Amino acid sequence: MTLRDGETYGRNDPIDLSAARLERSAVKLLLQYLERARQLQKLATSEADPAFREQLLEQAQAYRKLAAKRAKDHALPAPDISFDGL
């Protein structure tokens, strides 16, 4: 694409590549948040101490909320953060 004064903008433009990297990193972090939430929930299923189990579940829910915020902040589709506990 040619802009005024002969400037070009397209797939190889540094601005375009930078935006793509930011989006990829946002998605990567969102997925990491969801994975950590899943891991914490799995740990909670085998935890015998009810108080510690509750802490694990609360932390898992916090990671789900972080993922939802990341999605919203970067105009990404909202992940399913529903959580039934154990």
C-alpha positions, 0 to 999 in steps of 0.5 A: 500500500502506498501512502502520501509522499511515496511511503509504503505500508504493508506486510513487511512494514516494521509497524505491521510486524510489531503489531503481529508480535504483540498479538501473538504474545498476548495470545500466548500469555492468555493461553499460559494463564488458562493452562495454569488455571487448569493445572491448579484445578487439577492439583485441587482435585487431589488435595486432602486439606480443604483450606489449601484446596480452596486456595488452589481453586481461588488461584485458578479462578484468578488466572481465569480472570486474568485471561479474560482481561487479557482477551478484552484488552487485546480485542481477542475472543473471550475465553470460557472462564466458567468454573464449577469448582470441585 
